């Protein structure tokens, strides 16, 4: 099997002082027996990272050429799915929902869960934010508009009778990349940030931030989908054997990660070092991994809840929404029964 790694310009990781580039050809089509996978260089995306680094995918998909593309933004991943430059992707529920609703013939489906939890609100050490009411008048950062943390923050503000400045409220919301969030946090130009791991732990341990809350504490049963495995539906229908083999491998990796946290950390840092130029501290990776759950469970109820929140925020248009068909028939694959 041939493996190609194509890195994205969207990753400009200021914190560790490196820049990685991606080659994206939006008009390219997948060749027969080729699978193009997109994911982020985050610990929540441990499944594809471990899958590539440890050879799980190559072992299972022996006759398939694999290409990987690394992004830093969910909406960018969806755009690439629309452009047919990737086939499957690991991404948050916010972009997934928007992509499903905006795709032609609803050409995006959720194949599986990949991670639950792993997002937190981190307060700058010089900012006095102790309760929700303290958000008033503050500058808060989240990644790209419409992404999962953006939806969660804006819903949280609404639930606490607050509004972002652009809606006539007093909370200034910056939608910027994770590396830029880090930079503004260093400068003290923001009061807090709603971010995923490992960024939450980086802001906390390296910059003295205070973790006000874990997002899962705001959810029923303290569970919500934070990373999902999604696919181009046309690709799924044309390549059922490849998808079936990939799902088997995906399941095996979930079990391996949960059984081998130390080796997962070592492998994750090896990936960062070899492909992006520099690794994170062992403590940051260990804490980040402990703050989320690697799982094949898509936590379906949370996906529908995200859609409801996004709709209230006006992200899903004015004509309502219908998520019928967004989930691939997970029940047809016994490998996912009882998975954690």
C-alpha positions in Angstrom: 0.0 0.0 0.0 1.2 3.5 -0.8 0.7 6.2 1.8 0.8 9.9 0.9 0.7 12.7 3.5 -0.4 16.1 2.3 -0.2 18.8 5.0 -2.4 21.9 5.1 -1.5 25.5 5.0 -4.4 25.9 7.5 -2.1 24.6 10.2 0.0 27.4 11.4 0.9 26.3 14.9 2.4 29.3 16.5 2.8 27.6 19.8 5.4 25.2 18.7 6.9 27.5 16.1 6.2 25.6 12.9 4.3 26.0 9.7 3.1 23.0 7.7 1.7 23.2 4.1 -1.0 21.3 2.3 -1.5 20.6 -1.4 -5.2 20.8 -2.1 -6.5 20.2 -5.6 -10.2 20.9 -5.4 -10.9 19.4 -8.8 -9.1 16.1 -8.3 -11.2 12.9 -8.1 -10.4 9.9 -6.1 -8.9 7.1 -8.2 -10.3 3.5 -7.9 -9.0 1.8 -4.7 -7.9 5.1 -3.3 -9.1 6.5 0.1 -8.4 10.1 1.0 -8.7 10.8 4.7 -8.8 14.3 6.4 -8.2 15.0 10.1 -6.7 17.5 12.5 -3.4 17.4 14.4 -5.3 17.3 17.7 -5.5 14.6 20.3 -9.2 14.3 19.7 -8.2 13.0 16.3 -6.1 10.2 17.8 -7.8 7.5 15.8 -6.6 8.5 12.3 -3.2 9.6 13.6 -2.7 6.3 15.4 -4.2 4.4 12.4 -1.6 5.9 10.1 1.4 5.9 12.4 0.9 2.3 13.7 -0.1 0.9 10.4 -3.7 -0.2 11.4 -5.2 1.2 8.2 -2.5 -0.3 5.9 -2.9 -3.7 7.5 -6.7 -3.8 7.0 -6.9 -2.0 3.6 -4.1 -4.0 1.8 -5.3 -3.1 -1.7 -6.1 0.5 -1.1 -3.9 3.5 -1.7 -4.3 5.9 1.3 -3.8 9.7 1.1 -4.1 11.8 4.3 -4.7 15.5 4.5 -4.4 17.5 7.7 -6.6 20.5 8.5 -7.2 22.9 11.4 -10.8 23.8 10.6 -14.0 21.8 10.3 -15.6 24.1 7.7 -12.5 23.7 5.5 -12.9 19.9 5.7 -16.6 20.2 4.5 -15.5 22.4 1.6 -13.0 19.8 0.6 -15.7 17.1 0.8 -17.9 19.3 -1.5 -15.0 19.7 -3.9 -14.5 15.9 -4.0 -10.8 16.3 -2.9 -11.3 14.0 0.2 -13.5 10.9 0.7 -13.8 10.6 4.5 -13.0 12.9 7.4 -12.8 13.3 11.2 -14.6 16.5 12.1 -16.9 18.0 14.7 -20.7 17.8 14.7 -21.2 21.5 13.9 -19.5 21.5 10.5 -20.9 18.0 9.9 -24.5 19.2 10.3 -24.0 22.2 8.1 -22.3 20.1 5.5 -25.1 17.5 5.5 -27.8 20.1 5.1 -25.9 22.1 2.4 -24.6 19.2 0.4 -26.3 18.2 -2.9 -28.6 15.2 -2.2 -27.4 15.2 1.4 -24.1 13.7 0.3 -22.4 13.5 3.7 -23.1 10.8 6.2 -21.8 10.0 9.7 -20.1 6.6 9.8 -19.1 6.5 13.5 -18.1 8.5 16.5 -14.4 9.2 17.2 -14.3 11.2 20.4 -16.6 12.5 23.1 -15.8 15.5 25.3 -12.5 17.2 25.2 -13.5 20.9 25.1 -13.2 23.4 27.9 -13.5 27.1 28.7 -10.2 28.5 29.8 -10.0 31.9 31.6 -7.0 34.2 31.2 -5.1 34.5 34.6 -5.7 38.3 34.6 -9.4 38.1 33.8 -12.0 37.9 36.5 -14.4 35.4 35.1 -15.8 33.1 37.7 -19.5 32.7 36.6 -21.5 33.0 33.5 -22.5 36.6 34.4 -18.9 37.6 34.3 -18.8 37.0 30.5 -20.5 40.4 30.1 -18.1 42.9 28.6 -15.4 40.3 28.0 -13.5 39.3 24.9 -13.9 35.6 24.2 -12.3 33.5 21.5 -13.4 30.4 19.7 -12.3 28.8 16.4 -13.9 29.4 13.1 -17.6 30.5 13.0 -20.0 27.6 12.8 -17.5 25.1 14.3 -18.5 23.0 17.3 -17.0 25.3 20.0 -18.5 28.4 18.4 -22.0 26.8 18.6 -21.4 25.8 22.2 -20.2 29.2 23.2 -23.0 31.1 21.6 -25.6 28.7 23.0 -24.1 29.1 26.4 -24.3 32.9 26.2 -28.0 32.7 25.1 -28.8 30.3 28.0 -27.3 32.9 30.4 -29.2 35.9 28.9 -26.1 37.2 27.2 -25.5 38.2 23.6 -22.4 38.6 21.4 -21.6 42.2 20.4 -22.7 41.7 16.8 -26.2 40.9 18.1 -26.4 43.9 20.3 -24.9 42.4 23.4 -21.7 43.1 25.4 -19.7 39.9 24.8 -17.0 40.3 22.1 -16.6 37.0 20.3 -13.5 36.4 18.2 -13.6 33.6 15.6 -10.0 32.9 15.0 -7.7 29.9 14.6 -6.4 28.0 17.5 -2.8 29.2 17.0 -4.1 32.8 17.0 -6.1 32.2 20.1 -2.8 31.1 21.7 -1.1 34.3 20.6 -3.9 36.6 21.9 -3.9 34.6 25.2 -0.2 35.2 25.6 -0.7 39.0 25.0 -3.6 39.2 27.3 -5.8 40.4 24.5 -8.6 38.0 25.3 -10.3 37.1 28.5 -11.0 33.5 27.8 -11.3 30.8 25.1 -13.6 27.9 24.4 -11.3 25.4 22.8 -10.7 21.7 22.2 -7.8 19.6 23.4 -4.9 19.9 23.4 -5.3 23.6 23.2 -7.3 23.8 26.4 -4.6 22.1 28.4 -1.9 24.1 26.6 -3.6 27.4 27.7 -4.0 26.1 31.2 -0.6 24.5 31.8 1.7 26.6 29.7 0.1 30.0 30.0 -1.5 29.8 33.5 -5.1 29.8 32.4 -7.9 28.6 34.7 -10.2 25.9 33.4 -13.6 27.3 34.4 -15.5 24.2 33.2 -15.3 21.2 31.0 -18.0 21.3 28.3 -19.2 17.8 29.1 -20.4 19.1 32.5 -23.0 21.1 30.5 -24.4 18.0 28.8 -26.8 15.2 29.9 -24.8 12.2 31.1 -21.7 14.3 30.6 -21.4 13.1 27.0 -21.4 14.8 23.7 -19.9 14.0 20.3 -16.8 16.1 19.7 -15.3 14.3 16.8 -17.2 12.2 14.2 -16.1 10.1 11.3 -18.0 11.3 8.2 -17.9 10.3 4.5 -18.9 11.4 1.0 -22.0 9.3 0.5 -21.2 8.7 -3.2 -17.9 7.2 -2.1 -19.6 5.0 0.5 -22.0 3.6 -2.1 -19.3 3.0 -4.7 -16.7 1.6 -2.3 -18.6 -0.5 0.3 -15.7 -2.9 0.9 -13.2 -0.2 1.5 -15.6 1.5 3.9 -16.3 -1.8 5.7 -12.6 -2.5 6.1 -11.9 1.0 7.3 -14.7 0.8 9.9 -13.2 -2.5 11.2 -9.8 -0.8 11.5 -11.4 2.3 13.1 -13.0 0.1 15.7 -9.7 -1.8 16.4 -7.9 1.5 16.9 -10.4 2.7 19.4 -9.7 -0.3 21.5 -6.0 0.0 21.1 -5.9 3.6 22.2 -8.0 2.9 25.3 -5.8 0.0 26.2 -2.5 1.8 25.5 -2.6 5.5 26.7 1.2 5.8 27.1 1.9 4.4 23.7 -0.8 6.6 22.3 1.0 9.6 23.7 4.3 8.5 22.3 2.9 7.9 18.9 1.0 11.1 18.8 4.1 13.1 19.7 6.0 11.1 17.1 3.5 12.2 14.5 3.8 15.9 15.6 7.6 15.7 15.5 8.0 13.9 12.2 5.2 15.7 10.2 4.9 19.1 11.8 8.3 19.8 13.2 7.9 19.7 17.0 6.1 17.8 19.7 4.1 18.7 22.8 5.2 17.9 26.4 4.2 14.5 27.8 2.1 16.2 30.5 0.1 18.2 27.9 -0.7 15.1 25.9 -1.5 12.9 28.9 -3.8 15.5 30.4 -5.5 16.2 27.1 -6.1 12.5 26.5 -7.5 12.0 29.9 -10.0 14.9 29.3 -11.7 13.2 26.4 -13.0 9.7 25.5 -11.9 8.0 22.3 -15.0 6.1 21.2 -17.0 4.8 18.3 -20.2 6.0 19.8 -21.5 9.0 17.9 -23.6 10.1 20.8 -26.6 10.6 18.5 -28.7 12.6 20.8 -25.9 15.2 21.1 -25.7 15.5 17.3 -29.4 16.4 17.2 -29.0 18.8 20.1 -26.1 20.5 18.3 -28.4 20.9 15.3 -31.1 22.5 17.4 -28.6 24.9 18.9 -27.2 25.8 15.5 -30.7 26.4 14.2 -31.6 28.7 17.0 -28.4 30.7 16.3 -29.5 31.0 12.6 -26.7 28.8 11.2 -29.1 26.4 9.5 -31.1 28.9 7.4 -34.7 30.0 7.6 -36.5 27.0 6.3 -36.0 24.6 9.1 -33.8 21.5 8.9 -34.1 17.8 8.5 -31.3 15.4 9.6 -33.0 12.3 8.2 -30.3 10.1 6.7 -27.4 11.8 8.4 -26.3 8.6 10.1 -24.9 5.6 8.3 -26.6 2.4 9.4 -24.1 1.6 12.2 -26.3 -1.2 13.4 -25.4 -3.2 10.2 -21.8 -3.4 11.5 -21.6 -5.6 14.6 -18.1 -4.3 15.3 -19.6 -1.3 16.9 -21.9 -3.0 19.3 -20.9 -2.3 22.9 -17.9 -0.3 21.8 -16.4 2.4 24.2 
